[in-house]
Amino acid sequence: MKDILEISKYILPSLVVFATAYLLIKQFLKHEERKIKHQLLLKNQKQTTPIRLQACERLIIFLERIHPESLIVRENTSGLTNLQLQQKLILAIRTEYEHNLAQQLYVTDESWMLLKNAKDSTIRLINTEATQTAPEDSSIVLCKAIIETHMQQQKPAIVNAISALKNEIQQIWS
């Protein structure tokens, strides 16, 4: 019995020291792991932030380029018929869209859906106005119809998409 007491005098303090050391080391390692994860997150943000900003910039440029007024100024040439202009405008929109498809990786799903909606809305506007004009008429007739209808829209889809992208840029900076 005396031997057990003598042994426990040495073992119990050793166990307390061991348990304390174990808990301190475990807590230290958890803290270091969190610190490393935080550093990796900051490093990733430093790398992805410029890419995300560039993607937003490119998508805003895309939206400005498919705006009916700028699209017509850029694509309409003298001697085109309504049908030729319609085809040219839609081809320009689809080409621009395909050129910017990869940018969806860097923006939110909501922003991308609004952008797609703006593209589809612009194509729908062109097609609707083209069906209301004679295909062989001068392209000026179609240009006028597209611009007039676009100006009558309360809040065009392009404006919504640009606003969403601007909000996304604000979130990146904050």
Buried (B, 14 or more C-beta within 10 A) or exposed (E): EEEEEEEEEEEEEEEEEEEEEEEEEEEEEEEEEEEEEEEEEEEEEEEEEEEBBEBBEBBBEBBEBBBBEEBBEEBBEEEBBBBBBBBBBBEBBEEBBEEBEEBBEBBBEEBBBBBBBBBEBBBEBBEEBBEEBEEEEBBBBBBEBBBEBBEEEEEBBBBBBBEBBEBBBEEBEE
